[in-house]
């Protein structure tokens, strides 16, 4: 099974603290690397996580609040100083396009690589990235500004070949891909072995949903049903539910409710309010509803099995 990992670079909320960096993550999937959000300090965290700057193919910005995008222009500039030549694709709300291009022209006008902006309609769910091994879809969220989450979905792979059967029957290696794609094999004696007899089921496709920032949206669970891993903002504990509603954020209890209703494999809590010196309170609340919950922390790496 190929690596599918999520690197947490920052999991704090808008108010800076000495404990947490602003929101940013790297998703590593089938040999490709993607960034989600790019708050201040992201470059430092990339260094600490030993990520290679030039391996990042695209950046997905959930919304235009500073703690999710103010690190982007500096990182783009650094890519240029490091001699990047491959295009960088930036997917962000349509409202961000004009100011982004103005800043790009002002700060990064002489770079030797192309930055391609893709405007997102945050109000609808759609596939915004698609290649032979994965897709990325938007997930409409409800925040104070246009905002969406992102759903990374691995595409189904071919079944695994049964090497014992291949060796026993003396099947040429040139036929393996045909068998994986459904072809049968006939021996010299005329006995037919089907593809199902010569293979084992493929690994189940994995998925990752990133949901930050948003108020509690019950219908979100349907959009991410059976997701392997869910990151959901949990800015507040339940005693601040009124404040969460006012500022269009969620509590840890609400995040766990979404995970439970979605039948998620695992939940990561993040986007913590600066008021909490110890987020174990949030974790305790979540675990009462969804036991397989963990706290995000800087430099945490989650391997999606």
Phi, psi and omega in degrees: 000127182289150181299139173222099189234150175241123178257120178272114178266326179205143183219020177273177177255203193295324184278120182296145174224168177277355182265320187235145171270163177291166189300130170188145178214159170238131176253122179252122188211121178051042177082002179248154180232133181230146176253140172245121182060157187207071178287176177302142178089358182300320181298320178298317181290328174299318178298314183294329180274359179062033175277142178275119185307316188281358177275347181286118183276324186207155176239131179249118181257123185285323180193169190262050166260144190304324183287002178240352184215354186288348177272355188293313185295321178296321179293319177300319178297317179297318176306319179295318180293335180275002175083026179299141176238336181285144177301148172246127181259129180243120178252120185206162178306143182305328181297341184273346192298311185297312182291327178296312182292326177294317178293323179297317180293323184284316187261335190225048189279342186244032181281157182261015174225162185264138171251118185254120181265132177241114182283133181253136168269102186289350184275352181224155177273129178202157175283123181249347177218137184208123172223190188290345184241345183202164172231156172234125180244151173277150177234105181303129178240174181238104180228186183282344175230165177307130189208145175214157171264184181223138179243112178267123183234123177285137176279152181298141178257170177287157180296162179276137179284143175271101185297327180297321180288321179299315180292318183297320183269353180065038181284129180299145179301332181296344182263355187299313181297323177298318180294318177300328181271009172114356181287148175265175178229132179249127180283171178298333179279356178092006178280133184259129174249125182282164176302322181296328178284337185258000182226166172242152184305145176292159174296142178296135178301141180257164182210157180219127179247128178250117184232095178199132358259152180194150168283173181296119180238095185306322183290348179300327181302323180292327183287338184237029184305132178065023178297141182291317182219134179238126167257120181229132179302143178217066187298325187232161166277169187295337179288350175249028182299322179296320179292321177300316180296319181297318184259013177058050173237180182235159172265165177298323178297319179292321177299317179294326177297318177298315180299317181294313180294331181276352185057045180290154177285319181205151180239132171251125176270140180201189183060054186283139174296146180293349181289343185260116174279336179224114184276007179300331176301317179293319180296318179300318179297316182294318185294336177295334181256319183225096187301326183274059179246145176224161176269137170291152172204154180300135180074010172288136176240123179249122180264117181276114183271000000 
